Amino acid sequence: MRIGILTSGGDCPGINATIRGVCKTAIHHYGMEVTGIRNGFQGLLTKEVEQFDEKSISGLLTLGGTVLGTSREKPFRRGGLMDGVDKPSLIMQNVKELGLDCVVCIGGNGTLQTAARFAEMGMNIVFVPKTIDNDVYGTDKSFGFDTAVSIATDAIDRLHCTASSHRRVMVIEVMGHKAGWIALYAGMAGGSDIILLPEIPYSIHNVGDVIIERLKHGKPYAIVVVAEGIPTDGRKRAGEYVAQEIEYETGIETRETVLGYIQRGGSPTPSDRNLATRMGGHVTELIANGQFGRMVALRGDDIVSVPVAEVAGKLRLVTPQHDLVVQGKRMGVCFG
Ligand code: F6P
């Protein structure tokens, strides 16, 4: 059996560990051949591939990014027709010509929707969720998230120094357009005073009042963590907007820091390496059993699988009932 493997969407720590998990299990345990597809679905349009062997996968466990390259190529965009080319049909044909019996897609929400469309067209697809945002529906966790939270928490810890030394408000913008998981987990782990998420409406006047209350209680500084996707005036980035409004509301010197792509880079944490490794192994087992059209998922401490058609197009979001939100509120953390 020959399997193809591609990585699509934003890079994220743990992708290479997954590639390694798939390759080692496929080659050692099942005697399959593994073909790497370059730059996501783009590589299936251009047939840019490389053969994986034992040598080419060494050193992958700890490596950030993706050795296969990635792209945000969406073959079904604009009805799939671009410059007279029917991209989905061309990809189906190329998969056949490359002799691939199955394609392993490692991706986030966008890739999951693309994978579900190809599964509908009859392609043998299996899916591994990856995202630092942790917003793929159907899995308790995606690898990349733990690493991003650990990077963001370290940044918050460091920003505490300037906040308290200069008696400033420090606003830290983290990633998360629709889901505020990184803001919630890093914000709580970093002992933040205010955490703003896309899922929970906030009032900037209330945020200002909370900071002034702290000042009255002898704490002339504050740490504010905001997810990039919170509503703003529509012109500024979330961090810049919140920082300017806080300074206006409170009169306290306020600075913002945007963590950006730093959250996606570097070596995965041990927890992400192990999750990626397990998912890589389990997805290969799905292929061996002929269970196509499925996504591997973490449920509790087990790896299970769910049909891609059931989870594609849905988002895993923070709810106000989440225990970290509830406990945070009880301890005086402001969520808006
Ligand atoms: O991986 C998800 C994510 O990190 C989002 O939180 C972020 O907004 C987005 O990717 C940006 O990625 P890019 O600029 O590569 O499209």
Residues whose N, C-alpha, C, O or C-beta is under 5 A from the ligand:
A	BS01	F6P	G10 D11 I132 D133 M175 G176 H177
